[in-house]
Amino acid sequence: MGKIRINVKSNFTQVSNHVLHNTNLSLKAKGLYAYIVSTGLYRISDLTAGLKEGKDAIGKALKELEREEYLVRDFSRQNGKFDEMNYKLNKVPKPCKGV
């Protein structure tokens, strides 16, 4: 079997194999995860500006990442009102409770 050689000197991103080998994620969700890690962008409006996919496709991929707990959204409140939404991107999903 042939081999692939990757020449990388600089300007590269490392992505968790856990994400890439997760069979519950589509290739689009895996690619979006890598893009987010690479750019730090997470808002749909920012992502659509840099990618060919539209809002619906990006939203669906984000939901896949959220379902598998690679993306966690945290809604913060101040004085009982919605303040902002924070995002956390996990390399490995949180372990299930009781395991």
TORKEBA-476145 format. One line per 5 residues: their letters; for each residue x, y, z of N, C-alpha, C, O, CB. Coordinates in steps of 0.2 Angstrom, whole numbers, plus 5000, padded with zeros to 4 digits. Glycine has a CB too. Layout:
A = X Y Z X Y Z X Y Z X Y Z X Y Z; ...
end
This chain:
MGKIR = 5004 4994 5000 5000 5000 5000 5004 5006 5000 5010 5006 5003 4995 5000 5006; 5003 5011 4996 5006 5017 4996 5006 5021 5002 5002 5020 5007 5004 5022 4990; 5010 5026 5003 5010 5030 5009 5009 5038 5007 5010 5039 5001 5017 5030 5013; 5007 5042 5011 5006 5049 5010 5011 5052 5014 5012 5051 5020 4999 5051 5011; 5014 5057 5012 5019 5061 5015 5016 5068 5015 5014 5071 5010 5026 5061 5012
INVKS = 5016 5071 5021 5013 5078 5022 5019 5082 5024 5022 5082 5029 5008 5078 5028; 5020 5087 5020 5025 5092 5021 5022 5098 5025 5018 5102 5021 5029 5094 5015; 5023 5099 5031 5020 5105 5035 5026 5108 5038 5029 5105 5043 5015 5103 5039; 5028 5114 5037 5033 5118 5040 5030 5123 5045 5032 5124 5051 5037 5122 5035; 5024 5126 5043 5021 5131 5048 5014 5132 5045 5012 5129 5040 5025 5138 5048
NFTQV = 5010 5136 5049 5003 5138 5048 4999 5132 5047 4996 5131 5042 5003 5142 5042; 4999 5127 5052 4994 5121 5052 4990 5121 5058 4991 5124 5063 4999 5115 5051; 4985 5117 5058 4981 5116 5064 4981 5108 5066 4981 5104 5061 4974 5118 5062; 4981 5107 5072 4980 5100 5075 4973 5099 5077 4970 5103 5080 4985 5099 5081; 4970 5093 5075 4963 5092 5076 4963 5085 5079 4967 5080 5077 4959 5092 5070
SNHVL = 4959 5084 5085 4959 5078 5088 4956 5072 5084 4951 5073 5080 4954 5079 5094; 4960 5067 5084 4958 5061 5081 4951 5058 5083 4947 5055 5079 4963 5055 5081; 4949 5060 5089 4943 5058 5092 4937 5060 5088 4932 5057 5086 4942 5060 5099; 4938 5067 5086 4933 5070 5081 4933 5067 5075 4927 5065 5072 4934 5077 5081; 4938 5066 5072 4939 5063 5065 4937 5056 5064 4934 5054 5059 4946 5064 5062
HNTNL = 4937 5052 5069 4935 5045 5069 4928 5044 5072 4926 5038 5072 4940 5041 5073; 4925 5049 5074 4918 5048 5076 4913 5047 5070 4912 5051 5066 4916 5054 5080; 4911 5041 5070 4906 5039 5064 4899 5042 5065 4895 5041 5060 4905 5031 5064; 4898 5045 5070 4891 5049 5071 4891 5056 5068 4886 5059 5067 4889 5049 5078; 4897 5058 5066 4898 5065 5063 4899 5064 5055 4902 5060 5053 4904 5068 5066
SLKAK = 4895 5069 5052 4896 5069 5044 4903 5072 5043 4906 5075 5047 4891 5073 5041; 4905 5071 5037 4912 5074 5034 4911 5082 5035 4916 5085 5037 4913 5072 5027; 4905 5085 5034 4904 5092 5034 4905 5094 5041 4908 5099 5042 4897 5094 5032; 4903 5091 5046 4903 5092 5053 4911 5092 5055 4913 5096 5059 4899 5088 5058; 4914 5087 5053 4921 5086 5055 4925 5092 5052 4930 5094 5055 4924 5079 5052
GLYAY = 4924 5093 5045 4927 5099 5042 4926 5105 5046 4931 5110 5046 4926 5099 5035; 4920 5106 5048 4918 5113 5051 4922 5113 5058 4924 5119 5060 4910 5113 5052; 4922 5108 5061 4926 5107 5068 4933 5110 5066 4936 5114 5070 4926 5100 5071; 4936 5107 5061 4943 5109 5060 4944 5116 5058 4948 5119 5060 4946 5104 5054; 4939 5119 5054 4939 5126 5052 4938 5130 5058 4942 5135 5059 4933 5127 5047
IVSTG = 4934 5128 5063 4933 5132 5069 4939 5132 5073 4941 5137 5076 4927 5130 5073; 4942 5126 5074 4949 5126 5078 4954 5130 5074 4958 5134 5078 4951 5119 5078; 4954 5130 5068 4959 5134 5064 4958 5141 5064 4963 5145 5065 4959 5132 5057; 4952 5144 5064 4951 5151 5063 4948 5154 5070 4949 5160 5071 4946 5152 5058; 4945 5150 5074 4942 5153 5080 4935 5156 5079 4932 5159 5084 4947 5158 5083
LYRIS = 4933 5156 5073 4926 5158 5071 4921 5153 5073 4922 5147 5073 4926 5160 5064; 4915 5156 5076 4910 5151 5078 4903 5154 5076 4898 5150 5076 4911 5150 5085; 4902 5160 5075 4896 5163 5073 4894 5161 5066 4898 5161 5062 4896 5171 5074; 4888 5159 5065 4886 5157 5059 4887 5162 5053 4889 5161 5048 4878 5155 5059; 4886 5168 5055 4887 5174 5050 4895 5174 5048 4896 5175 5042 4885 5181 5053
DLTAG = 4899 5173 5053 4906 5173 5051 4908 5167 5047 4912 5168 5043 4910 5174 5058; 4905 5161 5049 4907 5155 5045 4905 5155 5038 4908 5153 5034 4904 5149 5049; 4899 5158 5037 4896 5158 5030 4900 5163 5026 4900 5162 5020 4889 5161 5030; 4903 5168 5029 4907 5173 5025 4913 5170 5023 4916 5172 5017 4909 5179 5030; 4916 5165 5026 4922 5162 5024 4922 5155 5021 4926 5152 5019 4927 5161 5030
LKEGK = 4915 5152 5020 4914 5146 5017 4909 5146 5012 4905 5151 5012 4912 5141 5023; 4909 5141 5008 4904 5140 5002 4897 5139 5005 4892 5140 5002 4906 5135 4997; 4897 5135 5011 4890 5133 5013 4886 5139 5016 4889 5144 5018 4891 5128 5019; 4880 5138 5016 4875 5143 5018 4873 5142 5026 4876 5137 5029 4869 5143 5014; 4869 5146 5028 4867 5146 5035 4864 5139 5037 4866 5137 5043 4862 5151 5037
DAIGK = 4860 5136 5033 4857 5130 5035 4861 5124 5036 4861 5121 5040 4851 5128 5030; 4866 5124 5031 4871 5118 5031 4876 5119 5037 4877 5114 5040 4875 5118 5024; 4878 5125 5038 4882 5126 5044 4879 5125 5050 4881 5122 5055 4885 5133 5044; 4872 5127 5051 4868 5126 5057 4867 5119 5058 4868 5117 5064 4862 5130 5056; 4866 5115 5053 4865 5108 5054 4872 5104 5056 4872 5100 5061 4863 5104 5047
ALKEL = 4878 5106 5054 4884 5104 5056 4885 5106 5063 4888 5102 5067 4890 5106 5051; 4884 5112 5065 4885 5114 5072 4880 5110 5077 4883 5108 5082 4883 5122 5073; 4874 5108 5074 4870 5104 5079 4873 5097 5079 4872 5094 5085 4863 5104 5075; 4876 5094 5074 4879 5088 5075 4885 5088 5080 4885 5084 5084 4882 5086 5068; 4889 5093 5080 4894 5094 5084 4891 5095 5092 4894 5093 5096 4899 5100 5083
EREEY = 4886 5099 5092 4883 5100 5099 4880 5093 5101 4880 5091 5107 4877 5105 5098; 4877 5089 5097 4874 5083 5099 4879 5078 5102 4878 5074 5106 4870 5080 5093; 4885 5078 5098 4890 5074 5101 4894 5077 5106 4899 5074 5108 4895 5072 5095; 4893 5083 5108 4896 5086 5114 4903 5089 5112 4907 5089 5117 4896 5082 5120; 4904 5090 5106 4911 5093 5104 4910 5100 5105 4915 5104 5106 4913 5091 5097
LVRDF = 4904 5103 5104 4902 5110 5105 4897 5110 5110 4892 5107 5110 4899 5113 5098; 4899 5115 5115 4894 5116 5121 4893 5123 5121 4897 5128 5121 4897 5113 5127; 4886 5125 5121 4884 5132 5122 4882 5133 5129 4879 5129 5132 4878 5133 5117; 4884 5139 5131 4883 5141 5138 4880 5148 5138 4883 5153 5136 4889 5141 5142; 4873 5148 5140 4870 5155 5140 4871 5158 5147 4869 5155 5152 4862 5154 5139
SRQNG = 4874 5164 5147 4875 5167 5153 4869 5173 5154 4867 5176 5149 4882 5171 5153; 4868 5174 5160 4863 5179 5162 4866 5184 5167 4870 5182 5171 4856 5176 5165; 4863 5190 5166 4865 5195 5170 4859 5199 5173 4855 5201 5168 4870 5200 5167; 4858 5199 5179 4852 5202 5182 4845 5199 5179 4840 5202 5178 4851 5210 5180; 4846 5192 5178 4840 5189 5176 4838 5189 5169 4833 5186 5166 4834 5191 5180
KFDEM = 4843 5192 5165 4842 5193 5158 4847 5190 5154 4853 5190 5156 4841 5201 5156; 4846 5188 5148 4851 5185 5144 4856 5190 5142 4855 5195 5140 4847 5182 5137; 4862 5188 5143 4868 5192 5143 4872 5191 5136 4873 5195 5132 4873 5192 5149; 4874 5184 5136 4878 5182 5130 4878 5175 5130 4877 5171 5135 4885 5185 5130; 4880 5172 5124 4881 5165 5123 4888 5164 5122 4892 5166 5118 4877 5162 5117
NYKLN = 4891 5159 5126 4898 5157 5126 4898 5150 5123 4894 5146 5124 4902 5157 5133; 4904 5149 5119 4904 5142 5116 4911 5139 5119 4916 5142 5120 4905 5143 5108; 4911 5132 5119 4917 5129 5121 4917 5123 5116 4912 5119 5115 4916 5126 5129; 4923 5122 5113 4924 5117 5108 4929 5112 5112 4934 5113 5114 4928 5120 5102; 4926 5106 5113 4930 5100 5116 4933 5096 5111 4931 5095 5106 4925 5096 5120
KVPKP = 4939 5094 5113 4943 5089 5109 4940 5082 5110 4940 5078 5105 4950 5089 5111; 4937 5081 5116 4934 5074 5117 4928 5076 5121 4928 5080 5125 4939 5069 5122; 4922 5073 5119 4916 5075 5123 4916 5073 5130 4920 5069 5132 4910 5071 5119; 4912 5076 5134 4912 5075 5141 4909 5068 5142 4905 5065 5138 4907 5080 5145; 4912 5064 5147 4910 5057 5148 4903 5057 5151 4901 5062 5154 4915 5054 5153
CKGV = 4899 5052 5149 4892 5051 5151 4892 5050 5159 4897 5047 5162 4889 5045 5148; 4887 5053 5162 4887 5052 5169 4885 5045 5171 4882 5041 5167 4881 5057 5172; 4888 5042 5176 4887 5036 5179 4892 5031 5175 4891 5025 5176 4880 5034 5177; 4897 5033 5171 4901 5028 5168 4908 5029 5171 4912 5025 5169 4902 5030 5160
end
